[in-house]
Amino acid sequence: MQNFNQFHFKGQKDGEEILTVVHRHWFDILSQFSIIFIMLILLFGGLAFASPLVAASNGSLSPGLFLFMAQVFFICIWLFFFIIWIDYYFDVWIVTNQRIVNIEQKGLFSRDVSELELEHVQDITVEVLGIIPTFLNYGDLYVQTAGETERFIFKHVPNPYAIKDLIMNLQKTYEKEEASNLGKVIRKEIHEELQ
């Protein structure tokens, strides 16, 4: 597992260690880029079809108009590519020794940041649906909470079972520490009452 000691994020607490940083699986962005690939085929196919059409029109169709439309279409493809990349790159889940932080990019200029303390974790479910996700080992991870947010969703993440195990181990360690601290407080109070 990678060492994240040199990394920090906004809002990180004192003594909080980053254990893992999770992005969506690479196949998720590849499947979205397939739409761009189809749009590029349409663009170049349209240009190939337009050239003989403009030549056969004997000047009644302007080649500048077709070139302008092709450039506008290419800019739209580029913008679509950029939005997909930004959404993929900036959607991130950070698991620390104290909490889970979900940073979700919404469009170009909006971002939602939510966090979940380990003490609120009640249940974790992994959902891997389909042949490709099974072979490539990616899927969705749902963290059931006791707070306002009913489900915390890790969408299309690689190796969801390992992430589930990590979070469950962290939650169990947290519960043991809380029980140990509670036991110390109770023993201290009993000791003070006996004296």
C-alpha positions as CSV (number, residue, x, y, z in Angstrom):
1,M,0.0,0.0,0.0
2,Q,1.2,3.5,-0.9
3,N,2.6,5.8,1.8
4,F,0.5,9.0,2.0
5,N,2.5,10.7,4.9
6,Q,3.7,13.5,2.6
7,F,0.2,14.4,1.4
8,H,-2.3,16.7,3.1
9,F,-5.8,17.9,2.3
10,K,-7.8,20.9,3.3
11,G,-9.5,20.3,6.6
12,Q,-7.1,17.6,7.8
13,K,-7.1,17.3,11.5
14,D,-4.0,17.2,13.8
15,G,-2.8,13.6,14.1
16,E,-5.0,12.4,11.2
17,E,-3.2,10.1,8.8
18,I,-4.2,9.5,5.2
19,L,-4.4,5.7,4.8
20,T,-5.6,5.6,1.2
21,V,-6.8,7.8,-1.6
22,V,-9.3,6.2,-4.0
23,H,-10.3,7.4,-7.5
24,R,-12.8,5.7,-9.8
25,H,-11.6,2.8,-11.8
26,W,-9.8,3.5,-15.2
27,F,-12.5,1.5,-17.1
28,D,-15.1,4.0,-16.0
29,I,-13.4,6.9,-17.8
30,L,-12.6,4.6,-20.7
31,S,-16.2,3.8,-21.2
32,Q,-17.1,7.5,-21.1
33,F,-14.3,8.3,-23.6
34,S,-15.9,5.8,-26.1
35,I,-18.6,8.4,-26.7
36,I,-15.9,10.9,-27.6
37,F,-14.3,8.4,-29.9
38,I,-17.7,7.9,-31.7
39,M,-18.1,11.7,-32.0
40,L,-14.6,12.0,-33.5
41,I,-15.5,9.3,-36.1
42,L,-18.6,11.3,-37.0
43,L,-16.6,14.5,-37.3
44,F,-13.9,13.0,-39.6
45,G,-16.6,11.0,-41.5
46,G,-18.6,14.2,-42.0
47,L,-15.5,16.1,-43.3
48,A,-14.7,13.3,-45.7
49,F,-18.3,13.4,-47.0
50,A,-18.4,17.2,-47.1
51,S,-15.3,17.6,-49.3
52,P,-16.7,15.9,-52.4
53,L,-20.1,17.5,-51.8
54,V,-18.5,21.0,-51.7
55,A,-16.4,20.3,-54.8
56,A,-19.5,19.0,-56.7
57,S,-21.6,22.0,-55.8
58,N,-19.7,24.3,-58.2
59,G,-19.4,27.1,-55.6
60,S,-23.0,27.1,-54.3
61,L,-21.8,25.6,-51.0
62,S,-19.2,27.5,-49.1
63,P,-16.3,25.4,-47.8
64,G,-15.8,27.9,-45.1
65,L,-19.2,27.1,-43.6
66,F,-18.4,23.4,-43.4
67,L,-15.0,24.1,-41.9
68,F,-16.6,26.4,-39.3
69,M,-19.2,23.8,-38.4
70,A,-16.5,21.2,-38.1
71,Q,-14.4,23.4,-35.8
72,V,-17.4,24.2,-33.6
73,F,-18.2,20.4,-33.4
74,F,-14.5,19.7,-32.5
75,I,-14.6,22.4,-29.7
76,C,-17.7,20.7,-28.3
77,I,-15.9,17.3,-28.4
78,W,-12.9,18.9,-26.6
79,L,-15.1,20.5,-24.0
80,F,-16.9,17.2,-23.4
81,F,-13.6,15.4,-23.1
82,F,-12.4,18.1,-20.6
83,I,-15.6,17.8,-18.4
84,I,-15.3,14.0,-18.3
85,W,-11.6,14.2,-17.3
86,I,-12.2,16.8,-14.6
87,D,-15.1,14.8,-13.2
88,Y,-12.9,11.7,-13.1
89,Y,-9.8,13.3,-11.8
90,F,-11.4,15.3,-9.0
91,D,-13.8,12.7,-7.7
92,V,-11.8,11.3,-4.8
93,W,-12.4,9.4,-1.6
94,I,-9.9,9.8,1.2
95,V,-9.8,7.2,4.0
96,T,-8.0,8.4,7.1
97,N,-7.5,6.8,10.6
98,Q,-10.4,9.0,11.8
99,R,-12.9,9.4,9.0
100,I,-13.8,9.1,5.3
101,V,-13.8,12.2,3.1
102,N,-15.7,12.2,-0.2
103,I,-14.8,14.9,-2.6
104,E,-17.2,14.9,-5.6
105,Q,-16.7,17.2,-8.6
106,K,-20.0,18.4,-10.1
107,G,-19.4,20.0,-13.4
108,L,-16.6,22.5,-13.9
109,F,-17.2,24.9,-11.0
110,S,-18.9,23.0,-8.3
111,R,-17.7,20.5,-5.8
112,D,-19.3,18.7,-2.9
113,V,-17.2,17.6,0.1
114,S,-18.7,15.4,2.7
115,E,-17.2,13.4,5.5
116,L,-18.1,10.5,7.7
117,E,-16.6,9.8,11.1
118,L,-15.7,6.2,11.7
119,E,-18.0,6.1,14.8
120,H,-21.0,6.5,12.5
121,V,-20.3,3.5,10.3
122,Q,-23.0,0.8,10.7
123,D,-22.7,-1.4,7.7
124,I,-20.6,-1.7,4.5
125,T,-21.9,-3.3,1.3
126,V,-20.0,-4.0,-1.9
127,E,-21.8,-4.3,-5.2
128,V,-20.0,-5.7,-8.3
129,L,-22.4,-6.1,-11.2
130,G,-21.5,-7.5,-14.6
131,I,-18.8,-9.5,-16.3
132,I,-16.3,-6.6,-16.9
133,P,-16.4,-5.2,-13.3
134,T,-16.0,-8.8,-12.0
135,F,-12.9,-9.4,-14.2
136,L,-11.4,-6.0,-13.6
137,N,-12.3,-6.0,-9.9
138,Y,-14.2,-2.8,-9.5
139,G,-17.6,-1.8,-8.2
140,D,-19.6,0.3,-5.8
141,L,-19.1,0.4,-2.1
142,Y,-22.0,1.6,0.1
143,V,-21.3,2.7,3.7
144,Q,-24.4,2.7,5.8
145,T,-24.3,5.4,8.5
146,A,-26.2,6.5,11.6
147,G,-26.2,10.1,10.6
148,E,-28.1,12.3,8.3
149,T,-26.5,10.9,5.2
150,E,-28.0,7.4,5.0
151,R,-25.5,6.0,2.5
152,F,-22.0,7.0,1.6
153,I,-21.3,5.8,-1.9
154,F,-17.9,5.0,-3.5
155,K,-18.8,4.8,-7.2
156,H,-16.9,2.5,-9.5
157,V,-13.8,2.1,-7.3
158,P,-11.0,-0.4,-7.9
159,N,-10.7,-3.3,-5.4
160,P,-13.8,-2.5,-3.4
161,Y,-13.4,-5.5,-1.1
162,A,-10.0,-4.3,0.1
163,I,-11.5,-0.8,0.8
164,K,-14.3,-2.5,2.7
165,D,-11.9,-4.5,4.8
166,L,-9.8,-1.4,5.5
167,I,-12.8,0.6,6.7
168,M,-14.2,-2.3,8.8
169,N,-10.9,-2.8,10.5
170,L,-10.6,0.9,11.2
171,Q,-14.1,1.0,12.6
172,K,-13.4,-2.1,14.8
173,T,-10.2,-0.5,16.1
174,Y,-12.0,2.7,16.8
175,E,-14.7,0.7,18.8
176,K,-12.0,-1.1,20.8
177,E,-10.2,2.2,21.6
178,E,-13.5,3.7,22.7
179,A,-14.3,0.7,24.9
180,S,-10.8,0.8,26.4
181,N,-11.1,4.6,27.1
182,L,-14.6,4.1,28.6
183,G,-13.2,1.3,30.8
184,K,-10.4,3.5,32.0
185,V,-12.9,6.3,32.9
186,I,-15.1,3.9,34.8
187,R,-12.2,2.4,36.7
188,K,-11.0,5.9,37.6
189,E,-14.5,6.9,38.9
190,I,-14.8,3.8,40.9
191,H,-11.3,4.3,42.4
192,E,-12.2,7.9,43.3
193,E,-15.4,6.8,44.9
194,L,-13.7,4.1,47.0
195,Q,-11.2,6.6,48.4
